[in-house]
Amino acid sequence: MDIREYIESGAIESYVLGLADAQEAAELELLSRQHPEIRDAIDAFEASLESHALAHAVPPPAGVKEKLIGELKDGFVVTDVITTAPVISVNRRTRYIAAAAVILLVVSAGLNIYFYNQFRDTRNQYQALLIQKNSLLAENNVMQARSLNMYEGMQMMSDPAVRKVSMSGAGTGVKERENNLATVFWDSKTKDVYLLGNKLPQAPAGKQYQLWAIVNGKPVDAGMMGDCQGLCRMKNITAASAFAITLEKAGGVAQPTLSELQVIGKV
């Protein structure tokens, strides 16, 4: 029999930890009496378990001993009869099994913490991916809406019934506005009006561009140019001789501020 191979097989660890069955335990006890090396290996493993358990022992909170003694005093009645309680001896193997149980409990707690952290990290990664997915879906929806608006705008601009009115800043009399450009697309059938700000400066905070239709020589409000992409849908206009844009306070005004005229163009 190869003693070294038997010692390294794990049979001793199973025996000390109480995992060996009756036949395996009886075999090991017999061999330990026949071979001192096996006895020494058993003692060494038991000693290592005891050392590990003592090194990782958690002391009870202060005051626990006094509290238990007090409760025991209150729970027992002192009599004159003194009886001798049987003393139950605990052999070394039982102590080592208990020590092994403590070690297994500590290891189990450590594994629980590890797997919980892994679960938390996985959950956070899933939530991050879900947020990214929703963000991409929202961006895709925006791009689809813009593409649809662009397609509809191209279809509308190619319609022979739609009149194109080019407006420039040349007629404003202000040199800084001479390069301003905007275009009105006016459907002569439906009277729908669309505005394209080809080249207009960014409106300052609290200001908006307001479109005007010149009807019988008088300005008629045709709507505000909002934060639209490409073509902006404006108010329907039944008839007009010209269109113009002024820069007004947000929400618009009833009459145009002529000093804020940005572009103008005849139909």
C-alpha positions in Angstrom: 0.0 0.0 0.0 1.3 3.5 -0.9 0.9 5.4 2.3 1.8 8.8 0.7 -0.8 8.3 -2.0 -3.4 7.3 0.6 -2.7 10.4 2.7 -3.0 12.7 -0.3 -6.3 11.1 -1.5 -8.4 13.2 0.7 -9.6 10.4 2.9 -8.1 12.0 6.1 -9.8 15.4 5.4 -13.2 13.6 4.8 -12.7 11.6 8.1 -11.8 14.7 10.2 -14.7 16.8 8.7 -17.2 14.0 9.4 -17.9 13.4 5.7 -16.6 9.8 5.5 -19.2 7.0 5.8 -18.9 4.3 8.5 -16.9 1.9 6.4 -14.4 4.6 5.3 -14.0 5.8 8.9 -13.4 2.3 10.2 -10.8 1.6 7.5 -8.9 4.8 8.3 -8.9 4.2 12.1 -7.5 0.7 11.5 -4.8 2.0 9.1 -3.9 4.8 11.5 -3.1 2.2 14.2 -1.0 0.3 11.7 0.8 3.2 10.1 2.1 6.1 12.3 2.4 8.3 9.2 -1.4 8.2 8.8 -1.9 9.0 12.5 0.5 11.9 12.2 -1.4 13.2 9.1 -4.7 13.1 11.0 -3.3 15.0 14.0 -1.7 17.6 11.7 -5.0 18.3 9.8 -6.9 18.5 13.1 -4.4 20.9 14.5 -4.6 23.1 11.3 -8.4 23.2 11.6 -8.2 24.2 15.2 -5.6 26.9 14.5 -7.7 28.3 11.6 -10.8 28.4 13.8 -9.1 30.2 16.6 -7.5 32.7 14.2 -10.9 33.6 12.8 -12.9 33.4 15.9 -15.2 36.4 16.5 -15.3 37.4 20.2 -18.9 37.9 21.7 -20.0 41.5 22.4 -19.0 42.9 25.8 -21.5 42.2 28.6 -22.9 39.0 27.1 -21.4 36.9 29.8 -22.9 38.9 32.7 -26.3 39.1 30.9 -26.4 35.3 30.5 -25.4 34.7 34.2 -28.1 37.1 35.3 -30.7 35.4 33.2 -29.6 32.0 34.5 -29.9 33.2 38.1 -33.4 34.5 37.5 -34.5 31.3 35.8 -33.3 28.8 38.4 -34.4 28.3 42.0 -31.6 27.5 44.4 -32.4 24.5 46.6 -30.4 22.6 49.3 -30.3 19.5 47.2 -27.1 19.2 45.2 -27.1 16.8 42.4 -24.1 15.8 40.4 -24.6 16.3 36.7 -23.1 13.8 34.4 -20.0 15.1 32.6 -20.2 14.6 28.9 -16.7 14.5 27.4 -16.2 15.9 23.9 -13.5 14.1 22.0 -11.0 15.9 19.7 -12.7 14.7 16.6 -16.0 16.4 17.6 -14.2 19.6 18.3 -12.5 19.6 14.9 -15.8 18.9 13.2 -17.3 21.9 15.0 -14.2 24.0 13.9 -14.7 22.8 10.4 -18.3 23.8 10.5 -17.3 27.3 11.6 -14.8 27.5 8.7 -17.4 26.4 6.2 -19.8 29.0 7.6 -17.2 31.7 7.1 -16.5 30.5 3.6 -20.2 30.4 2.8 -20.7 34.0 4.0 -17.7 35.1 1.8 -19.2 33.3 -1.2 -22.6 34.9 -0.6 -21.0 38.4 -0.5 -19.0 37.6 -3.7 -22.0 36.4 -5.6 -24.1 39.3 -4.4 -21.5 41.7 -5.7 -21.4 39.9 -9.0 -25.2 40.1 -9.3 -25.2 43.8 -8.4 -22.5 44.5 -11.1 -24.4 42.5 -13.7 -27.7 44.3 -12.8 -25.9 47.7 -13.1 -24.5 46.7 -16.5 -27.9 45.5 -17.7 -29.5 48.8 -16.6 -26.8 50.8 -18.4 -27.4 48.8 -21.6 -31.1 49.3 -21.3 -30.7 53.1 -21.0 -28.3 53.0 -24.0 -30.9 51.0 -25.9 -33.7 53.4 -25.1 -31.5 56.4 -26.0 -30.6 54.8 -29.4 -34.3 54.1 -30.0 -35.2 57.7 -29.2 -32.5 59.0 -31.6 -33.6 56.6 -34.3 -37.2 57.8 -33.9 -36.0 61.4 -34.2 -34.0 60.6 -37.3 -37.0 58.8 -38.9 -39.2 61.8 -38.2 -36.7 64.2 -39.7 -36.3 61.9 -42.8 -40.0 61.8 -43.2 -40.4 65.6 -42.9 -37.6 66.0 -45.4 -39.3 63.6 -47.8 -42.6 65.2 -47.4 -41.0 68.6 -47.9 -39.3 67.5 -51.1 -42.6 66.1 -52.4 -44.4 69.3 -51.5 -41.7 71.6 -53.1 -41.9 69.6 -56.3 -45.7 70.1 -56.6 -46.5 72.5 -59.4 -49.3 74.0 -57.3 -46.8 75.2 -54.7 -45.4 78.7 -55.2 -41.9 79.4 -54.0 -41.3 82.9 -52.6 -37.7 83.8 -52.0 -37.0 86.5 -49.3 -33.7 88.3 -48.7 -32.4 90.9 -46.4 -31.4 93.2 -49.3 -34.6 95.1 -49.1 -34.4 95.8 -45.3 -32.0 98.7 -45.7 -29.7 97.3 -43.0 -26.3 96.2 -44.2 -25.8 93.5 -41.5 -29.0 91.8 -42.8 -28.2 91.9 -46.5 -27.1 88.2 -46.5 -30.2 86.9 -44.7 -32.2 84.4 -46.7 -35.5 82.6 -46.2 -38.0 80.8 -48.4 -41.8 80.5 -48.2 -43.6 77.6 -49.9 -47.2 78.5 -50.5 -49.7 75.9 -51.7 -52.1 77.7 -53.9 -54.7 74.8 -53.6 -54.7 74.1 -49.9 -53.3 77.5 -48.8 -50.8 75.8 -46.6 -47.7 77.8 -45.9 -44.2 76.4 -45.1 -41.1 78.4 -44.1 -37.5 77.4 -44.6 -34.9 79.6 -42.8 -32.1 79.2 -45.3 -29.8 81.7 -43.7 -31.1 83.5 -40.6 -29.0 84.2 -37.4 -29.9 82.3 -34.3 -32.6 84.2 -32.5 -31.5 85.8 -29.2 -32.9 84.5 -25.9 -36.5 85.6 -25.5 -36.9 86.4 -29.2 -38.6 84.6 -32.2 -38.9 85.1 -35.9 -42.4 86.0 -37.0 -43.7 85.5 -40.5 -46.0 88.1 -42.1 -48.2 87.9 -45.2 -48.8 91.2 -46.9 -52.5 91.2 -47.8 -53.9 94.3 -49.5 -51.0 96.3 -48.3 -51.4 95.3 -44.6 -49.4 92.7 -42.6 -51.2 89.6 -41.5 -49.7 87.3 -38.9 -48.6 84.0 -40.5 -47.1 82.4 -37.4 -44.0 82.0 -35.4 -40.9 80.2 -36.5 -40.3 77.7 -33.8 -37.5 75.2 -33.1 -38.4 73.1 -36.2 -36.0 71.1 -38.3 -36.1 72.0 -42.0 -39.5 73.2 -43.1 -41.7 74.9 -40.5 -45.5 74.7 -40.9 -47.0 78.1 -40.6 -50.6 79.5 -40.6 -52.7 79.1 -43.8 -52.8 82.2 -45.9 -55.5 82.6 -48.6 -54.0 85.5 -50.5 -50.8 87.6 -50.3 -48.7 89.9 -52.4 -45.5 89.4 -50.4 -44.1 87.8 -47.3 -41.7 89.2 -44.7 -40.0 88.1 -41.4 -39.4 90.3 -38.3 -37.6 89.5 -35.1 -40.1 89.8 -32.2 -40.5 88.9 -28.6 -41.2 85.2 -28.0 -44.9 84.4 -28.7 -45.2 87.2 -31.3 -46.9 90.5 -31.6 -50.0 91.9 -33.3 -48.2 94.3 -35.5 -44.6 93.9 -37.0 -41.7 95.9 -35.7 -40.4 97.4 -38.9 -37.0 98.2 -37.4 -36.6 94.4 -36.9 -37.4 93.5 -40.5 -35.0 90.6 -41.4 -36.1 89.5 -44.9 -38.9 90.4 -47.4 -39.9 89.0 -50.8 -42.7 89.4 -53.3 -45.0 86.6 -54.4 
